[in-house]
Amino acid sequence: MATIKDVALKADVSVTTVSHVVNDTRHVSAKVRERVELAIRELGYVPNAMARSLKSNTTSTLGMLIPNSSNPYFAEIVRIVEDRCFGAGYTLVLCNTDDEPHRQSVYLQVLAERRIDGLIVVSTGAGTDHSDSLAKQLHGLRVPTVLVDREIADPACDLVETAHMQGGLLAVRHLLSLGHKRIACIGGPVGVMPSEQRIEGWRMALAETGATPDIANADALLWRGGFTSQGGYEAMHAILRTEEKPSAVFVCNDLMAIGALRAAHESGVHVPDELSIVGFDDIELSAYTSPPLTTVAQPKERIGALAVDMLLERVGGKRRDARKVVLQPELRVRASTARHASFREAAAPASSAAPSAATPSTETRKSRTP
C-alpha cells in the first residue's frame, strides 16, 4: 500500500506539500497540485483517515444504535438516516443492540473510541434504571446525541419521536366509529415507552365511549407480543381462544399485526368480516399483507431527516440547547378493518329496499331502451 512518502517521491515534492494538497490546508500552485494528484492516482494512495481526524478533530463519521435490525420499521429509518448522512458528506456506523442493555453499553464505548462526531440512538431496554444508566453513559461520552422514538431522562439530548399516544387514539377511534365496542390490544414489551404510550391511547379512546363493563376491565383485553411477528401470532391465538372474543384488535406495531393476521387465518377467522385489525408504523410490507393492513403511519421520512439535521446543527456548533420534536401520526385505512356486523345488519334494509319511482330499476331502464 502506497504511503504519503511514496507520493512525495513520485511527485518530486516534500511530504508537507502532499499533506497540504490532500487536506487543502495551504495554497499550493496549480502545477504542483496537478503533479501531486497525478501521483496519488497512479499509486492508488488512500489518506489515513485517523491521522486526518487527529489534525482536524473531526472524522465526518456519525454513529447510530438501533434495538432490532430485523424490524422493518428500524430498517426503513436507517435507510433514510444513511441517505441523509451520505448527502451531507458523513459516513454512518450502525450498531444493532438486539435489545440488550449490556450490548448497547459496549457499542457506545466502541463508537466513542472511533471518535464519531455525533450519535443517533434508539435506546434498548426498559425501566427507570436502564434510562438513568444510558443517560449517565451518554453524558460521559460528551458527543452530540439525538434520541429517536424512545425518550430517556437526559435533558442534554435532542429528541425526535411520534406522538405515540395520539396514534393509539387514532387507531381505536377508527374502530369505534365502525361500531366495534369490544376492542382488544396487543402491546409491546412492558416498560418500553412507545408501547406504553400507544396502550394508553387505546385506554383513553375506550374511556371516551363511557363506562361499560368492557371499558372498566380494559386490561383484561390487553396482551403482550414483544414487538415481533411471533409475539403477535401467539397473542392473537390466545385472544381467539377466549370465551368472549373481541370484534377488533389494536396491535401496537405492524410486525406483530402481520403475525396476528397469520393467526386469524389459521383459526379460520376472516379479516375484516369477523375481526378488524389495526397496526402501527406503516412499514412498507403493511400495504402487501392479505388483506392490506389498516395502520397508524409514523412519518419516517421526517423522523430520519430531522434526526440527522438536528445532529449536524449540534456538530457544527449552530445550536447548543437541546431540542424536542414530536411529530403527529396519520391513519392509513386499508382493507383489514370493516364495520361491525351490527352496523352492517342495520344498514342492510336500506340497501335492499325496492328502488324508488325516481330511480328506475335496471330491468325498467332496459325495457325503455329502443
N, C-alpha and C positions, 0 to 999 in steps of 0.2 A: 504494500500500500504506500502510495506516494506521500511524502511529508512536505511541510512548508519549506524546508531547506532544499528539497529536490526542485520545487517550483522556482525558488530564488536562483538556484544554479542554472537551470534551463533558460530562465528569462534574463540572466546576467544582471540581476539586481540584488539588493540586500533583503534579508528576511523581514526587516522592518517595513520595507516598501511593499512586499507581498501582503503583510498584515494590514497595512493601510488600504490596499485595494480591496481585500476581502471584507474588511469591516467598515470601509468607507469612513475612516476616521481622520483623514487628511487629504488635501488636494494632491493628486498625482497627475502628471502630464498625460494627455490623451495617448501619446505614442508609447509611453512606458506602461500605462494601464492596459493597452491593447496587447503588448508583449506578455504581460503577466497573465492576462485572461486566456491567451492562446496556450501558454504553458500549463495552466490549470486544466484546460480541456484535454490537451494531449496526454497529460499524465493521469487524468481522472482523479485529481486531488479533491478530497472532501474535507472542509474545515472542521476542526474539533469543536463540536457544539458546546461541550462542557467548558473548554478554555474560553470560548467567546462569552459564555454566560457569566464566568467569573469576572470578566472585564466589564461587562455591561450591567451586571447584577440582575439580568432577566434571562429567561430561557425560551420565551414565546411558547410555553407549554402550559396547558391547563389540565387539571385532574378532575375526574368525575367518579363518584361512588354510587352504585345502584344496588338495591337489595335482591334483585332476582332478574337475571338476564334472559330467562326463559319466558317471562311475562311480556306479551306483545306490547302492552302499554309502555313499559320502560324502554323496550327496543325502539319504539317509534319516537319517544322523547330523545333517546340517544342519537338517532339519525339526524334529528333537527338540530340538536346541540352541535354535533360534529360538523354538519354543513356550515353552521354559523361560525364556528371556530375557524374552519378552513378558509372561509371567505375573509376573515379578519386577520389571517396570517398566523394563526395559532395551531399547534398540534394538541390533540386531546388524548390523554392517557386514561383508559377506562378500567375500573376495577369492580368486579361483582362480589359483593359481600355474602351472598347466599343467606341473607337474613341472620347472620351470626355476628353478634357484637364484638367478639374477640377478633374475628377475621377483619371486621371493619377497622378496629383499632390498629391492627398490623398494617393494613393497606394505607391508612392515614400516615403512619410513620414512614412507609416506603415512599409515598408521594412527597413528603416533606424532604426526604433525602435526595430526591430528584430535583429539588429546588423549583417546583412548579410556581408559576406566577399567581395562580388563583385556583379555587376549588368549588365544584358544584356537588352538593351532597343530597341524595335521597336516603335518609337515615334508615337504619335497620333496627330491629328490636322494639321493645315497648316498655312503658312504665317510666316513672319519675327517676328512678336510679339510673337507668340507661341514658335518659335525656341529660341528666346532670353530668354523667361521665363523658358523654360526647361533647357537651358544651365546654367542659374543662379542657379536653384534649384539643379542640379547635382553637380555643383561646391561647393555648400554649404554642400552637403552630405559627400564630401571627401571620396567617395568609388570608387575603380577602376571600370570603366564603359566601356562596348563595345556597340557601336551602330550597329544595323543590319538593312540593307535595306534602311533606311532613314537617311540621314546626317543632322546634325544641326550644328550651329556655335559654337562649343566648341572644341578648339584645344587640350584640355586635354583628350578627349575621344578617344579610339580606334574605328575603323570603319571597318566593313565587308559588302560589297554590290556587286551587279551585275552591269555591265556596261549597264544600262537601255537604254540609247540612242542607243548603238550598237545593242541591242536586237530589238529595233524598226526598225533599218536599215535592219537587217537580215530578219525580217518578211515581210517588204514591198518590198525589193529587190526580195524576192522569188515570191511574187505576180506579180511584174513587169516582171520577167523572164518568167512567164506563159502567158504573153500578156495582163494582166489587166492594164488599164490606169485610169479608174475612181475608185479610192480606197478610201472608207470611213474609218473613225477611231472612235471607241468608247473608250473614255478615262475615267480615274478615277476621283476622286474629284478634284476640282480646287485647285491648290496650293500645293497638295501633290507631293513632288519632284519626286518619281519614275514614277508617271503618267505623269508629265510634261516632263520628260526626254524621255519617250517612245513616247510621241506625237511628240517631237522634232525630234526623229529618223524617224518617219513617214513623217514629213515635208521635212527632208533632203533627204530621198530616192526619194520622188516625185520631188524635185528640181533637182536631178541628171539627170532626163529624159529630162529636157529642159523646157522652159517657154511655157505653154499651158494655155488656159482659166481655165481648171480644177485645175492646179497647182497654178496659180495666185490667185485663190479663194479657196484655200485648206480648210480654216476654215469653209467654207460653208458645207464641208463634215465631220465636227467634231461634235460628240455628246458626252454626258457625261452619265456614267452609275453607278457612285458611288462605283465601285469595288464589286457590289453584283449581284447575278444572276437575281434578279428582275430588277435591273437597266439595265443590258444588254438586258433583254427581252423587256423592254419598249423602249429602244433606237433603237433596231432592228425593232420593229414595226413602229417607227417613220420614220426610214430610208426607209422602204418598202412602206411607204405612199407617198414618194416624187415623183414628176413628172418624174425626170430623175434619175433612180435608179443606184447605183454603181454595178459593177460586182464582187467586192470583198470588204471585210471589215477586217481591222486590229483591234482586240479587245485587250485592254491593260491588261486584266488578264483572266485566264481560267474560273473563276466563272462567269464573265459577258458573256464570249463566250458560255458557256452552256445555259444561258438564251437566247442568240441570236440564237442559234440553234433551241431552242424550238419555238421562234417567227417565224423563217423562215418556220419551219414545219407547224405551224398553218396557215401560209399565203399561203401555197401550193407552196413555193419556194424550189426547190430541190437543196440541197448542196451535191456535189460541181458543178453539171452540170450548174446550173443557177446562183449560188452565191458561191464564195470561202470565207472561214473564217479562220483566223489565230488568235490564242490566245497567252497568255504569262504566264509563270510559269512552265508548265508541271507538274501540280498536278497529282496524281495517277489516278483520275477519268477521265482525259482527254483522256486516251487510251481506255476508255469504253463507250464514247458517241457514238451517231449514226448520222453521221459517226464518226469514231475516229478523234480527233481534231489535226490538224497541229498546233504546238505551239512553242514558244521560251522557251527553258528549262533553268531555273536558276539552278546552281549547288548546290542544297540544302544540300547535304551531306557535302560538303566542307564548305559551309556557317556556318552550325551548329557546325561542329567540330572546325573550325578556331575561331569562337566566344568564345567557351569555352577555347580552348588552349591559346588564346591571353589573356583572362581574368585571367587565372591561372598564366600566366607569371607575370602579374602585382601584383596579390595577393601574389605570392611567392617572390616578390622583385627581380625577374630576369631581369626586364626591367622597366624603368621609362618613357621614351619618348613615346608619342602616335604614333600609327602605323595605316596606312590606307591601306586596301587591296581591290582592285577592281577586281572581277572575270569576266571572259568572258562567255557570254551565248552561247548556241548552238541551231540550228534549228532542230526540230523534225518533219519531213514531214510525215503526215499520210493521211487520205482519205478526209479531209474537204477542200482540195484545188485541183484545176484541171486547165488545160489550158483554156484560154478564148475561146469562141465559134469561133472567127475569126481565131485563131490558129488551132482549130480542123478542120474547113472548108478548110483551106489552105492545111492541111496535108491529107485530105480525098482523093483527086485524086490519090496521090502517093500510098496510101494504098489499093485503089480499082482497080489499074491498072492490066491489064492481066499479068499473070505470064510469065517470060522470057523463052526463049528456054533452058537456062542453069538450070532453076528450074522447072521441070515438075509439072503440077497440080496434085492434089490428084487422080483425075479420071485417068489421064495418067499413073501415077505410078501404080495404081491398075490394069490397063489393061495389064501392062507389067509383072505383077506377075504371075508366072506359076500356 
